[in-house]
Amino acid sequence: MELSIATEDVLDNVAELVNQAYRGISAPDWTSEVGLIDGPRTNRLALQEMIKNDASTILLALDRASGRLTGCVALSPLDHGEWYLSMLAVDPQSQSSGNGKSIMTGAEDFARGAGARSLKISVINVRQKLIEWYERRGFVKTGHTEAFPYDDPGVGVPLRGDLALVTLTKSLRA
Ligand SMILES: CC(C)(COP(=O)(O)OP(=O)(O)OC[C@H]1O[C@@H](n2cnc3c(N)ncnc32)[C@H](O)[C@@H]1OP(=O)(O)O)[C@@H](O)C(=O)NCCC(=O)NCCS
């Protein structure tokens, strides 16, 4: 899938899409954080901060016919050729149609083209089906778990006390 790079003028739309995808649906489901974390996942200011000085690149998936935003993902370089992938989101009406997989492939191509040798992601520990989804995409658990940022109001309102972040990586070498 061809992805385009988000510019400042579309960040309100991106924030709305991400918030809908992560927390907008009404019932808990493997695709979302509903029941785990309340409140918005992001906002325009946070996204502005992400893309400031090209620290991160937010890639957009647009519907070919209408130009409507259907998904996004963020990438940022870490050390030693490793890149961090986050904020993968498909709008709820377009989920389970292969869009998430296509965005992931497009993000891998973009990162590889920019010199990345591997990708790193963090997934909430209790989202087992999502972890399996990433494993089917070739990601492997590192065995390392990071503390959930309970003190950071920017992540929303956690509804459970047992959240942590599981780290997975994927080599981009052919
Ligand atoms: C996670 C997300 C990106 C996946 O995108 P998507 O477009 O819905 O997913 P796709 O259509 O590409 O893939 C569907 C997969 O889900 C699987 N699936 C469908 N229903 C399922 C269910 N009830 N339980 C588990 N897996 C299911 C399918 O088998 C398929 O996987 P496979 O091809 O490996 O067999 C999307 O649901 C999303 O935006 N979620 C909210 C944001 C989020 O949580 N992002 C990840 C944060 S780390």
The ligand as a Gaussian input file, in Angstrom:
#p B3LYP/6-31G(d) Opt

LIG

0 1
 C       -4.861000      -3.660000      15.085000
 C       -5.302000      -3.083000      13.750000
 C       -4.268000      -2.119000      13.216000
 C       -5.449000      -4.248000      12.742000
 O       -5.855000      -3.740000      11.490000
 P       -7.038000      -4.428000      10.664000
 O       -7.156000      -3.698000       9.359000
 O       -8.251000      -4.512000      11.499000
 O       -6.456000      -5.884000      10.487000
 P       -6.297000      -6.743000       9.144000
 O       -7.606000      -6.751000       8.412000
 O       -5.095000      -6.295000       8.391000
 O       -5.991000      -8.142000       9.752000
 C       -7.052000      -8.903000      10.282000
 C       -6.481000      -9.980000      11.129000
 O       -7.244000     -10.083000      12.315000
 C       -7.615000     -11.411000      12.527000
 N       -8.892000     -11.406000      13.245000
 C      -10.094000     -11.077000      12.764000
 N      -11.021000     -11.227000      13.743000
 C      -10.367000     -11.633000      14.855000
 C      -10.754000     -11.957000      16.187000
 N      -12.026000     -11.889000      16.577000
 N       -9.813000     -12.338000      17.067000
 C       -8.513000     -12.396000      16.698000
 N       -8.084000     -12.104000      15.451000
 C       -8.997000     -11.736000      14.535000
 C       -7.663000     -12.009000      11.158000
 O       -7.477000     -13.400000      11.245000
 C       -6.493000     -11.316000      10.472000
 O       -5.263000     -11.885000      10.839000
 P       -4.438000     -12.893000       9.876000
 O       -4.481000     -12.335000       8.503000
 O       -3.075000     -12.934000      10.466000
 O       -5.185000     -14.175000       9.979000
 C       -6.669000      -2.369000      13.858000
 O       -7.628000      -3.251000      14.349000
 C       -6.662000      -1.118000      14.729000
 O       -6.524000      -0.010000      14.218000
 N       -6.848000      -1.266000      16.066000
 C       -6.885000      -0.079000      16.979000
 C       -5.529000       0.520000      17.196000
 C       -4.543000      -0.450000      17.816000
 O       -4.853000      -1.118000      18.780000
 N       -3.334000      -0.505000      17.219000
 C       -2.264000      -1.354000      17.678000
 C       -1.580000      -0.781000      18.854000
 S       -0.097000      -1.645000      19.314000

